[in-house]
Amino acid sequence: MGGMPLSYLIYGAEMDDFGRRGLPQPAEMQLRVRLLDALFSYGPAPRDGQPLLIGWSTQSPLELRPPDLKAEVQQQVLMVSRPQITAATDLVTLNAGWMAIRFEGSQVNLCYGNQGAGVSLAPDPIIAEMSLPRDLAGLQPTSLTLLTSSDGPWMEGTAVEVYDWRDHAWIAQPAAGQPLELAEPGRYLSGDGRMRIRLTSAHAQMGFGCVYFDATVKGTLQ
């Protein structure tokens, strides 16, 4: 859902309803929204694409009470776990959003735009690594489509390369800023479910906005 906050995906209907009626959101909902957005929505830190199981508890394992102060205490605990993923069939189709992304290097300029977490162009090449969820790491791809996009038009002179795990080389791609289906997908997805992309620009501009990476994958599980 692009840059939409996780809290709105969960509580959007209720939030809109309170807004239409001109009523403030209940304190419990406000607290939950702040917890979710602090962990998953605000700021440019990328999160992986694996499904999350989210639950709430009003009983905290850690009790905090200020000393020598009479205070009312309201506890709200956010519990997050990663459920095991199993496929109902041998053939698996993963749409955009399933792969976790990590940018290499200490000088990467992370940003947060209208499609979520991305990276700004810089003078040095940008290397991103995307990986499948742990339970799907052994997937053998029959189709692999690289998705690159940006805030605004794709800048001229910006090139994308994908790492070939078989020949241990970077392979330049003929187009960028649009879906690109990779020939021989098994060369570009490692045995443990990783894909590496390198972005270079002849005219890097820090104010250009965010550039985004994603992929769709089809394949079989062994």
C-alpha positions, 0 to 999 in steps of 0.5 A: 500500500505504498507509504500508507501508515500501518495504523491506517490499514488496520484502523482506517475505517474507525479513524474516518468514522470518528473524523466524520462525526467530529469526535476525538479518537479514543485514548486506547486507539490513539495509543495503539496508532502511535505504537504501530507507527513508531515501529512500522511507518514513520522514518525511512528504516526499511522493514522486511516483507514477511507477514506479521501477526499483531496482537494487543494486551492490557497486561504488561509483563513489566509493571512501571509505577512512578515512586511517591506519586499517585497516578493512574496507569493504563497499559497497552502492550503490542505483541508482534510475531512472524508466523511460519509460511507454508505454501498450499501448492508447489507453485508459488506467486509472490507479488510486490511487497514480499521481499525485504530490502537492505541498502549496503554502505554507510553513506546511503541516503534513505528517504521516505516518499509516496511509495514507502521506504526508498533511497536518494540518488548520490554520487556513489553507486547504490547497492540494494539487496532484496531477500525472500522470507526465510521460509521461502528462501529455497524457491526456484524462480520461473519468473522474476520481474524487477520493479524500479520507480521514483518520485516523478520521472525516471532521471536520464542517465540513471542505470540499473544492474542486477547481480548474476550469481552464476557468473559473479558479475553485474549485468546491465539492464536495458530499461529502468523506471518500469517493470523489467522481466529478467531472462534466466531468473535463476541467475539473479536469485541466489539459492538462499533467496537473495537478489542484488541491485546496483543503481548508478546515476550520471547526474545525481541530485539529492533533491530528486526524491526517492527511488524505490526497488521491489520485485515479483517472483514466481517459482516452485518450492523444492 
